[in-house]
Amino acid sequence: MNYDNQKIEIAKNFAKLHQTPFAAWTPDKEYLSDDDRYLSVYEDLIIGVYGDCYGVNAEYDEEGGLISEATEFEVEVDRFEANGDRSELFFFEINSELTGAGKFIEDHGRYGDW
């Protein structure tokens, strides 16, 4: 799968969980296409703009050193933003080649230092 297509699909699935229209909570700037807007949302998603993004399947040694980079992630969609009446966890997987994004997300999400 093309890496940009994967990012766009993740952003679209994340957008479906929100009751507020997509355009209202995405960056207000000129985009060349809707795909560019979704790519922007994806980037904001992984850096914690929409809530802490955690790698859920990273492996660590006893000293806390990273053994294998996370490929599965979660972000909480708050109750006031979600379609339902309670918070929801959004899970997504990065299944293309590892780019270091998983390590970046895991390092920052693990320690809460966004």
C-alpha positions as CSV (number, residue, x, y, z in Angstrom):
1,M,0.0,0.0,0.0
2,N,1.3,3.5,-0.8
3,Y,2.3,5.2,2.4
4,D,0.3,8.4,1.7
5,N,-2.8,6.3,0.9
6,Q,-2.4,4.6,4.3
7,K,-2.1,7.9,6.1
8,I,-5.1,9.3,4.3
9,E,-7.2,6.2,5.2
10,I,-6.1,6.5,8.8
11,A,-7.1,10.2,8.9
12,K,-10.5,9.4,7.2
13,N,-11.3,6.8,9.8
14,F,-10.3,9.1,12.6
15,A,-12.6,11.8,11.2
16,K,-15.5,9.5,11.2
17,L,-15.4,9.3,15.0
18,H,-16.1,13.0,15.4
19,Q,-19.5,14.7,15.5
20,T,-18.1,18.1,14.5
21,P,-17.6,18.5,10.7
22,F,-14.1,17.6,9.5
23,A,-13.4,21.1,8.2
24,A,-14.2,22.7,11.5
25,W,-11.4,21.0,13.5
26,T,-8.7,20.7,10.8
27,P,-6.1,23.4,10.1
28,D,-7.6,26.4,8.3
29,K,-5.4,26.9,5.3
30,E,-5.4,26.3,1.6
31,Y,-4.9,22.7,0.5
32,L,-4.2,21.6,-3.0
33,S,-6.7,18.7,-2.5
34,D,-8.8,16.9,0.2
35,D,-6.0,14.4,0.3
36,D,-3.6,17.1,1.4
37,R,-6.0,18.0,4.2
38,Y,-6.2,14.4,5.4
39,L,-2.4,14.1,5.3
40,S,-2.2,17.2,7.5
41,V,-4.6,15.6,10.0
42,Y,-2.6,12.4,10.0
43,E,0.6,14.4,10.8
44,D,-1.3,16.2,13.6
45,L,-2.7,12.9,14.9
46,I,0.7,11.2,15.3
47,I,2.3,14.3,17.0
48,G,-0.4,14.5,19.6
49,V,-2.5,17.5,18.5
50,Y,-5.7,15.5,18.9
51,G,-4.6,13.8,22.1
52,D,-1.7,11.6,23.2
53,C,-0.9,9.0,20.7
54,Y,0.5,5.8,22.2
55,G,2.2,2.9,20.6
56,V,0.6,-0.2,22.1
57,N,2.8,-3.0,20.8
58,A,6.3,-1.7,21.2
59,E,8.7,-3.9,23.1
60,Y,11.2,-2.8,25.7
61,D,14.1,-4.5,27.5
62,E,14.4,-4.5,31.3
63,E,16.2,-1.1,31.3
64,G,13.4,0.5,29.3
65,G,15.3,0.5,26.0
66,L,13.3,0.1,22.8
67,I,13.6,-3.4,21.3
68,S,11.0,-3.1,18.5
69,E,9.2,-0.1,17.3
70,A,5.4,0.1,17.7
71,T,3.2,-0.5,14.6
72,E,-0.1,-0.3,16.4
73,F,-1.3,3.0,18.0
74,E,-4.2,4.5,19.9
75,V,-5.6,8.0,20.5
76,E,-8.6,8.8,22.8
77,V,-11.4,10.8,21.2
78,D,-12.9,12.7,24.0
79,R,-16.6,12.3,24.8
80,F,-17.4,15.9,23.8
81,E,-15.8,15.3,20.4
82,A,-17.0,11.8,19.7
83,N,-20.2,10.8,17.9
84,G,-21.5,8.8,20.9
85,D,-22.0,9.8,24.5
86,R,-18.7,8.5,25.7
87,S,-15.0,8.7,24.9
88,E,-13.7,6.3,22.2
89,L,-10.3,4.9,21.6
90,F,-9.1,5.1,18.0
91,F,-6.8,2.3,17.0
92,F,-4.7,2.4,13.9
93,E,-1.8,0.5,12.4
94,I,1.2,1.6,10.4
95,N,1.9,-1.4,8.2
96,S,4.2,0.0,5.6
97,E,8.0,0.3,6.0
98,L,9.1,1.6,9.3
99,T,10.2,5.3,9.1
100,G,10.9,6.1,12.7
101,A,7.4,7.6,13.2
102,G,6.6,4.7,15.6
103,K,9.6,5.4,17.7
104,F,8.8,9.1,17.8
105,I,5.2,8.5,18.8
106,E,6.1,5.9,21.4
107,D,8.9,8.1,22.9
108,H,6.6,11.1,23.3
109,G,3.4,9.3,24.2
110,R,5.1,7.1,26.7
111,Y,6.5,10.0,28.7
112,G,3.8,12.5,27.9
113,D,6.3,15.2,26.7
114,W,4.5,16.5,23.6
